[in-house]
Amino acid sequence: MKILFVCTANIVRSFMAEGILTEELKKEKKTGIDVSSAAIFDMHGAPADPAAVEILHEHGLDGVGHHSKLLTEDMVSQSDMIIVMEGIQKKIILEEYPEADGKIHLLKSFSPDYNEEYADIKDPYKLSIFQYRLCYSEIYLAIGGLMKCI
């Protein structure tokens, strides 16, 4: 199974989600699941946001060395699940890759307290460290729900 996380730039949210899910799969000794992440916007291989790396480090995860990757048609076709952070990202991907329909999901939809009115995980880029921690927490909770589905 291949799970692909996608966000705008692949330097904060999808990158953190990839790290969190990878670690949770290791903890649960689940194998055969490939986890990756990508961006809708071409960041030309930009490094991960230092604040996101710091938040991952606070939770015992290593985010050093990550660089943004642009979403490609191959990534879409090879993924079993494509998980986005915001509804607009889902819309953009489906417009470009209609074949993704049926395998694209909002990450927060896996949260135990999911509410359509608050379905997006907002981008904390260049905001306070509190906003990064909040983002991490929302991702972590949603991945807990995702783990029950895979």
mmCIF file of the C-alpha atoms, coordinates in Angstrom:
data_MODEL
# 
_entry.id   MODEL 
# 
loop_
_atom_site.group_PDB 
_atom_site.id 
_atom_site.type_symbol 
_atom_site.label_atom_id 
_atom_site.label_alt_id 
_atom_site.label_comp_id 
_atom_site.label_asym_id 
_atom_site.label_entity_id 
_atom_site.label_seq_id 
_atom_site.pdbx_PDB_ins_code 
_atom_site.Cartn_x 
_atom_site.Cartn_y 
_atom_site.Cartn_z 
_atom_site.occupancy 
_atom_site.B_iso_or_equiv 
_atom_site.pdbx_formal_charge 
_atom_site.auth_seq_id 
_atom_site.auth_comp_id 
_atom_site.auth_asym_id 
_atom_site.auth_atom_id 
_atom_site.pdbx_PDB_model_num 
ATOM 1   C CA . MET A 1 1   ? 0.000   0.000  0.000   1.00 0.00 ? 1   MET A CA 1 
ATOM 2   C CA . LYS A 1 2   ? 1.223   3.517  -0.859  1.00 0.00 ? 2   LYS A CA 1 
ATOM 3   C CA . ILE A 1 3   ? 0.068   6.552  1.099   1.00 0.00 ? 3   ILE A CA 1 
ATOM 4   C CA . LEU A 1 4   ? 0.896   10.020 -0.206  1.00 0.00 ? 4   LEU A CA 1 
ATOM 5   C CA . PHE A 1 5   ? 0.439   13.176 1.875   1.00 0.00 ? 5   PHE A CA 1 
ATOM 6   C CA . VAL A 1 6   ? 0.045   16.399 -0.111  1.00 0.00 ? 6   VAL A CA 1 
ATOM 7   C CA . CYS A 1 7   ? -0.025  20.036 0.937   1.00 0.00 ? 7   CYS A CA 1 
ATOM 8   C CA . THR A 1 8   ? 0.814   23.340 -0.681  1.00 0.00 ? 8   THR A CA 1 
ATOM 9   C CA . ALA A 1 9   ? 4.613   23.372 -0.386  1.00 0.00 ? 9   ALA A CA 1 
ATOM 10  C CA . ASN A 1 10  ? 5.642   20.061 1.256   1.00 0.00 ? 10  ASN A CA 1 
ATOM 11  C CA . ILE A 1 11  ? 7.799   21.859 3.808   1.00 0.00 ? 11  ILE A CA 1 
ATOM 12  C CA . VAL A 1 12  ? 5.478   21.781 6.853   1.00 0.00 ? 12  VAL A CA 1 
ATOM 13  C CA . ARG A 1 13  ? 2.205   19.808 6.968   1.00 0.00 ? 13  ARG A CA 1 
ATOM 14  C CA . SER A 1 14  ? 2.568   16.922 4.513   1.00 0.00 ? 14  SER A CA 1 
ATOM 15  C CA . PHE A 1 15  ? 6.196   16.546 5.560   1.00 0.00 ? 15  PHE A CA 1 
ATOM 16  C CA . MET A 1 16  ? 5.208   16.329 9.252   1.00 0.00 ? 16  MET A CA 1 
ATOM 17  C CA . ALA A 1 17  ? 2.383   13.907 8.446   1.00 0.00 ? 17  ALA A CA 1 
ATOM 18  C CA . GLU A 1 18  ? 4.808   11.660 6.564   1.00 0.00 ? 18  GLU A CA 1 
ATOM 19  C CA . GLY A 1 19  ? 7.153   11.587 9.565   1.00 0.00 ? 19  GLY A CA 1 
ATOM 20  C CA . ILE A 1 20  ? 4.392   10.962 12.103  1.00 0.00 ? 20  ILE A CA 1 
ATOM 21  C CA . LEU A 1 21  ? 2.746   8.147  10.130  1.00 0.00 ? 21  LEU A CA 1 
ATOM 22  C CA . THR A 1 22  ? 6.094   6.502  9.393   1.00 0.00 ? 22  THR A CA 1 
ATOM 23  C CA . GLU A 1 23  ? 6.886   6.462  13.121  1.00 0.00 ? 23  GLU A CA 1 
ATOM 24  C CA . GLU A 1 24  ? 3.430   5.186  14.108  1.00 0.00 ? 24  GLU A CA 1 
ATOM 25  C CA . LEU A 1 25  ? 3.708   2.345  11.587  1.00 0.00 ? 25  LEU A CA 1 
ATOM 26  C CA . LYS A 1 26  ? 7.081   1.384  13.104  1.00 0.00 ? 26  LYS A CA 1 
ATOM 27  C CA . LYS A 1 27  ? 5.622   1.433  16.627  1.00 0.00 ? 27  LYS A CA 1 
ATOM 28  C CA . GLU A 1 28  ? 2.732   -0.794 15.546  1.00 0.00 ? 28  GLU A CA 1 
ATOM 29  C CA . LYS A 1 29  ? 5.094   -3.024 13.521  1.00 0.00 ? 29  LYS A CA 1 
ATOM 30  C CA . LYS A 1 30  ? 2.922   -2.552 10.426  1.00 0.00 ? 30  LYS A CA 1 
ATOM 31  C CA . THR A 1 31  ? 4.815   -3.365 7.248   1.00 0.00 ? 31  THR A CA 1 
ATOM 32  C CA . GLY A 1 32  ? 4.116   -3.136 3.533   1.00 0.00 ? 32  GLY A CA 1 
ATOM 33  C CA . ILE A 1 33  ? 3.035   0.495  3.710   1.00 0.00 ? 33  ILE A CA 1 
ATOM 34  C CA . ASP A 1 34  ? 5.081   3.077  1.826   1.00 0.00 ? 34  ASP A CA 1 
ATOM 35  C CA . VAL A 1 35  ? 4.615   6.663  3.033   1.00 0.00 ? 35  VAL A CA 1 
ATOM 36  C CA . SER A 1 36  ? 5.682   9.764  1.106   1.00 0.00 ? 36  SER A CA 1 
ATOM 37  C CA . SER A 1 37  ? 4.735   13.410 0.671   1.00 0.00 ? 37  SER A CA 1 
ATOM 38  C CA . ALA A 1 38  ? 4.577   16.027 -2.057  1.00 0.00 ? 38  ALA A CA 1 
ATOM 39  C CA . ALA A 1 39  ? 3.610   19.607 -2.903  1.00 0.00 ? 39  ALA A CA 1 
ATOM 40  C CA . ILE A 1 40  ? 1.046   21.155 -5.193  1.00 0.00 ? 40  ILE A CA 1 
ATOM 41  C CA . PHE A 1 41  ? 3.260   24.228 -5.646  1.00 0.00 ? 41  PHE A CA 1 
ATOM 42  C CA . ASP A 1 42  ? 6.751   23.729 -7.060  1.00 0.00 ? 42  ASP A CA 1 
ATOM 43  C CA . MET A 1 43  ? 9.184   24.797 -4.328  1.00 0.00 ? 43  MET A CA 1 
ATOM 44  C CA . HIS A 1 44  ? 12.186  23.634 -6.392  1.00 0.00 ? 44  HIS A CA 1 
ATOM 45  C CA . GLY A 1 45  ? 13.445  21.288 -3.678  1.00 0.00 ? 45  GLY A CA 1 
ATOM 46  C CA . ALA A 1 46  ? 13.247  23.789 -0.818  1.00 0.00 ? 46  ALA A CA 1 
ATOM 47  C CA . PRO A 1 47  ? 14.336  22.437 2.582   1.00 0.00 ? 47  PRO A CA 1 
ATOM 48  C CA . ALA A 1 48  ? 11.830  21.736 5.322   1.00 0.00 ? 48  ALA A CA 1 
ATOM 49  C CA . ASP A 1 49  ? 10.694  24.686 7.411   1.00 0.00 ? 49  ASP A CA 1 
ATOM 50  C CA . PRO A 1 50  ? 13.045  24.862 10.436  1.00 0.00 ? 50  PRO A CA 1 
ATOM 51  C CA . ALA A 1 51  ? 10.105  25.310 12.821  1.00 0.00 ? 51  ALA A CA 1 
ATOM 52  C CA . ALA A 1 52  ? 8.502   22.092 11.506  1.00 0.00 ? 52  ALA A CA 1 
ATOM 53  C CA . VAL A 1 53  ? 11.815  20.268 11.949  1.00 0.00 ? 53  VAL A CA 1 
ATOM 54  C CA . GLU A 1 54  ? 11.977  21.621 15.519  1.00 0.00 ? 54  GLU A CA 1 
ATOM 55  C CA . ILE A 1 55  ? 8.447   20.409 16.319  1.00 0.00 ? 55  ILE A CA 1 
ATOM 56  C CA . LEU A 1 56  ? 9.215   16.939 14.951  1.00 0.00 ? 56  LEU A CA 1 
ATOM 57  C CA . HIS A 1 57  ? 12.425  16.882 17.011  1.00 0.00 ? 57  HIS A CA 1 
ATOM 58  C CA . GLU A 1 58  ? 10.422  17.785 20.149  1.00 0.00 ? 58  GLU A CA 1 
ATOM 59  C CA . HIS A 1 59  ? 8.453   14.572 19.548  1.00 0.00 ? 59  HIS A CA 1 
ATOM 60  C CA . GLY A 1 60  ? 11.482  12.387 18.907  1.00 0.00 ? 60  GLY A CA 1 
ATOM 61  C CA . LEU A 1 61  ? 11.195  12.448 15.109  1.00 0.00 ? 61  LEU A CA 1 
ATOM 62  C CA . ASP A 1 62  ? 13.909  13.367 12.640  1.00 0.00 ? 62  ASP A CA 1 
ATOM 63  C CA . GLY A 1 63  ? 13.005  15.882 9.965   1.00 0.00 ? 63  GLY A CA 1 
ATOM 64  C CA . VAL A 1 64  ? 16.518  16.886 8.986   1.00 0.00 ? 64  VAL A CA 1 
ATOM 65  C CA . GLY A 1 65  ? 17.375  16.589 5.304   1.00 0.00 ? 65  GLY A CA 1 
ATOM 66  C CA . HIS A 1 66  ? 13.838  16.760 3.900   1.00 0.00 ? 66  HIS A CA 1 
ATOM 67  C CA . HIS A 1 67  ? 13.351  18.705 0.659   1.00 0.00 ? 67  HIS A CA 1 
ATOM 68  C CA . SER A 1 68  ? 10.085  19.556 -1.061  1.00 0.00 ? 68  SER A CA 1 
ATOM 69  C CA . LYS A 1 69  ? 8.955   17.352 -3.941  1.00 0.00 ? 69  LYS A CA 1 
ATOM 70  C CA . LEU A 1 70  ? 6.409   18.406 -6.555  1.00 0.00 ? 70  LEU A CA 1 
ATOM 71  C CA . LEU A 1 71  ? 3.364   16.178 -7.028  1.00 0.00 ? 71  LEU A CA 1 
ATOM 72  C CA . THR A 1 72  ? 3.567   14.224 -10.288 1.00 0.00 ? 72  THR A CA 1 
ATOM 73  C CA . GLU A 1 73  ? 1.205   12.116 -12.350 1.00 0.00 ? 73  GLU A CA 1 
ATOM 74  C CA . ASP A 1 74  ? 3.247   9.023  -11.443 1.00 0.00 ? 74  ASP A CA 1 
ATOM 75  C CA . MET A 1 75  ? 2.849   9.759  -7.729  1.00 0.00 ? 75  MET A CA 1 
ATOM 76  C CA . VAL A 1 76  ? -0.908  10.078 -8.171  1.00 0.00 ? 76  VAL A CA 1 
ATOM 77  C CA . SER A 1 77  ? -1.255  6.892  -10.217 1.00 0.00 ? 77  SER A CA 1 
ATOM 78  C CA . GLN A 1 78  ? 0.977   4.821  -7.923  1.00 0.00 ? 78  GLN A CA 1 
ATOM 79  C CA . SER A 1 79  ? -0.685  5.916  -4.660  1.00 0.00 ? 79  SER A CA 1 
ATOM 80  C CA . ASP A 1 80  ? -3.475  3.944  -3.032  1.00 0.00 ? 80  ASP A CA 1 
ATOM 81  C CA . MET A 1 81  ? -4.404  6.869  -0.771  1.00 0.00 ? 81  MET A CA 1 
ATOM 82  C CA . ILE A 1 82  ? -3.722  10.554 -1.320  1.00 0.00 ? 82  ILE A CA 1 
ATOM 83  C CA . ILE A 1 83  ? -4.262  12.567 1.840   1.00 0.00 ? 83  ILE A CA 1 
ATOM 84  C CA . VAL A 1 84  ? -4.504  16.357 1.754   1.00 0.00 ? 84  VAL A CA 1 
ATOM 85  C CA . MET A 1 85  ? -4.621  19.030 4.437   1.00 0.00 ? 85  MET A CA 1 
ATOM 86  C CA . GLU A 1 86  ? -7.277  21.314 2.925   1.00 0.00 ? 86  GLU A CA 1 
ATOM 87  C CA . GLY A 1 87  ? -10.364 21.006 0.763   1.00 0.00 ? 87  GLY A CA 1 
ATOM 88  C CA . ILE A 1 88  ? -8.880  23.381 -1.825  1.00 0.00 ? 88  ILE A CA 1 
ATOM 89  C CA . GLN A 1 89  ? -5.924  21.015 -2.268  1.00 0.00 ? 89  GLN A CA 1 
ATOM 90  C CA . LYS A 1 90  ? -8.311  18.156 -2.965  1.00 0.00 ? 90  LYS A CA 1 
ATOM 91  C CA . LYS A 1 91  ? -10.086 20.311 -5.571  1.00 0.00 ? 91  LYS A CA 1 
ATOM 92  C CA . ILE A 1 92  ? -6.817  21.336 -7.263  1.00 0.00 ? 92  ILE A CA 1 
ATOM 93  C CA . ILE A 1 93  ? -5.565  17.747 -7.445  1.00 0.00 ? 93  ILE A CA 1 
ATOM 94  C CA . LEU A 1 94  ? -8.862  16.442 -8.832  1.00 0.00 ? 94  LEU A CA 1 
ATOM 95  C CA . GLU A 1 95  ? -8.894  19.135 -11.515 1.00 0.00 ? 95  GLU A CA 1 
ATOM 96  C CA . GLU A 1 96  ? -5.381  18.163 -12.613 1.00 0.00 ? 96  GLU A CA 1 
ATOM 97  C CA . TYR A 1 97  ? -5.697  14.416 -11.988 1.00 0.00 ? 97  TYR A CA 1 
ATOM 98  C CA . PRO A 1 98  ? -9.349  13.305 -12.178 1.00 0.00 ? 98  PRO A CA 1 
ATOM 99  C CA . GLU A 1 99  ? -8.165  9.702  -11.821 1.00 0.00 ? 99  GLU A CA 1 
ATOM 100 C CA . ALA A 1 100 ? -7.401  10.498 -8.160  1.00 0.00 ? 100 ALA A CA 1 
ATOM 101 C CA . ASP A 1 101 ? -11.127 10.555 -7.412  1.00 0.00 ? 101 ASP A CA 1 
ATOM 102 C CA . GLY A 1 102 ? -11.971 7.876  -4.884  1.00 0.00 ? 102 GLY A CA 1 
ATOM 103 C CA . LYS A 1 103 ? -8.525  7.744  -3.330  1.00 0.00 ? 103 LYS A CA 1 
ATOM 104 C CA . ILE A 1 104 ? -8.118  11.324 -2.148  1.00 0.00 ? 104 ILE A CA 1 
ATOM 105 C CA . HIS A 1 105 ? -9.105  12.223 1.422   1.00 0.00 ? 105 HIS A CA 1 
ATOM 106 C CA . LEU A 1 106 ? -8.854  15.106 3.853   1.00 0.00 ? 106 LEU A CA 1 
ATOM 107 C CA . LEU A 1 107 ? -6.503  14.131 6.670   1.00 0.00 ? 107 LEU A CA 1 
ATOM 108 C CA . LYS A 1 108 ? -8.724  15.632 9.329   1.00 0.00 ? 108 LYS A CA 1 
ATOM 109 C CA . SER A 1 109 ? -11.614 13.399 8.198   1.00 0.00 ? 109 SER A CA 1 
ATOM 110 C CA . PHE A 1 110 ? -9.832  10.592 10.080  1.00 0.00 ? 110 PHE A CA 1 
ATOM 111 C CA . SER A 1 111 ? -9.915  12.559 13.366  1.00 0.00 ? 111 SER A CA 1 
ATOM 112 C CA . PRO A 1 112 ? -12.157 11.189 16.106  1.00 0.00 ? 112 PRO A CA 1 
ATOM 113 C CA . ASP A 1 113 ? -13.788 14.623 16.501  1.00 0.00 ? 113 ASP A CA 1 
ATOM 114 C CA . TYR A 1 114 ? -14.125 15.370 12.776  1.00 0.00 ? 114 TYR A CA 1 
ATOM 115 C CA . ASN A 1 115 ? -16.385 18.298 11.943  1.00 0.00 ? 115 ASN A CA 1 
ATOM 116 C CA . GLU A 1 116 ? -16.885 19.349 8.302   1.00 0.00 ? 116 GLU A CA 1 
ATOM 117 C CA . GLU A 1 117 ? -16.981 22.995 9.362   1.00 0.00 ? 117 GLU A CA 1 
ATOM 118 C CA . TYR A 1 118 ? -13.372 22.672 10.599  1.00 0.00 ? 118 TYR A CA 1 
ATOM 119 C CA . ALA A 1 119 ? -12.095 20.180 8.033   1.00 0.00 ? 119 ALA A CA 1 
ATOM 120 C CA . ASP A 1 120 ? -8.857  21.909 7.062   1.00 0.00 ? 120 ASP A CA 1 
ATOM 121 C CA . ILE A 1 121 ? -5.517  21.720 8.819   1.00 0.00 ? 121 ILE A CA 1 
ATOM 122 C CA . LYS A 1 122 ? -4.315  25.288 8.449   1.00 0.00 ? 122 LYS A CA 1 
ATOM 123 C CA . ASP A 1 123 ? -0.791  26.091 7.330   1.00 0.00 ? 123 ASP A CA 1 
ATOM 124 C CA . PRO A 1 124 ? 1.269   27.513 10.230  1.00 0.00 ? 124 PRO A CA 1 
ATOM 125 C CA . TYR A 1 125 ? 4.055   28.739 7.919   1.00 0.00 ? 125 TYR A CA 1 
ATOM 126 C CA . LYS A 1 126 ? 5.762   31.847 9.357   1.00 0.00 ? 126 LYS A CA 1 
ATOM 127 C CA . LEU A 1 127 ? 3.288   31.996 12.254  1.00 0.00 ? 127 LEU A CA 1 
ATOM 128 C CA . SER A 1 128 ? 4.058   31.472 15.949  1.00 0.00 ? 128 SER A CA 1 
ATOM 129 C CA . ILE A 1 129 ? 5.551   28.241 17.299  1.00 0.00 ? 129 ILE A CA 1 
ATOM 130 C CA . PHE A 1 130 ? 2.185   27.721 19.012  1.00 0.00 ? 130 PHE A CA 1 
ATOM 131 C CA . GLN A 1 131 ? 0.552   27.459 15.560  1.00 0.00 ? 131 GLN A CA 1 
ATOM 132 C CA . TYR A 1 132 ? 3.112   24.825 14.513  1.00 0.00 ? 132 TYR A CA 1 
ATOM 133 C CA . ARG A 1 133 ? 2.392   22.842 17.683  1.00 0.00 ? 133 ARG A CA 1 
ATOM 134 C CA . LEU A 1 134 ? -1.341  23.106 17.046  1.00 0.00 ? 134 LEU A CA 1 
ATOM 135 C CA . CYS A 1 135 ? -0.814  21.895 13.476  1.00 0.00 ? 135 CYS A CA 1 
ATOM 136 C CA . TYR A 1 136 ? 1.298   18.967 14.701  1.00 0.00 ? 136 TYR A CA 1 
ATOM 137 C CA . SER A 1 137 ? -1.414  18.025 17.211  1.00 0.00 ? 137 SER A CA 1 
ATOM 138 C CA . GLU A 1 138 ? -4.164  18.084 14.583  1.00 0.00 ? 138 GLU A CA 1 
ATOM 139 C CA . ILE A 1 139 ? -2.062  15.924 12.262  1.00 0.00 ? 139 ILE A CA 1 
ATOM 140 C CA . TYR A 1 140 ? -1.152  13.508 15.065  1.00 0.00 ? 140 TYR A CA 1 
ATOM 141 C CA . LEU A 1 141 ? -4.793  13.030 16.130  1.00 0.00 ? 141 LEU A CA 1 
ATOM 142 C CA . ALA A 1 142 ? -5.934  12.475 12.545  1.00 0.00 ? 142 ALA A CA 1 
ATOM 143 C CA . ILE A 1 143 ? -3.154  9.953  11.939  1.00 0.00 ? 143 ILE A CA 1 
ATOM 144 C CA . GLY A 1 144 ? -4.352  8.044  15.003  1.00 0.00 ? 144 GLY A CA 1 
ATOM 145 C CA . GLY A 1 145 ? -7.690  7.640  13.216  1.00 0.00 ? 145 GLY A CA 1 
ATOM 146 C CA . LEU A 1 146 ? -5.984  6.818  9.935   1.00 0.00 ? 146 LEU A CA 1 
ATOM 147 C CA . MET A 1 147 ? -4.019  4.032  11.641  1.00 0.00 ? 147 MET A CA 1 
ATOM 148 C CA . LYS A 1 148 ? -7.332  2.291  12.408  1.00 0.00 ? 148 LYS A CA 1 
ATOM 149 C CA . CYS A 1 149 ? -8.173  2.287  8.683   1.00 0.00 ? 149 CYS A CA 1 
ATOM 150 C CA . ILE A 1 150 ? -4.937  0.819  7.333   1.00 0.00 ? 150 ILE A CA 1 
# 
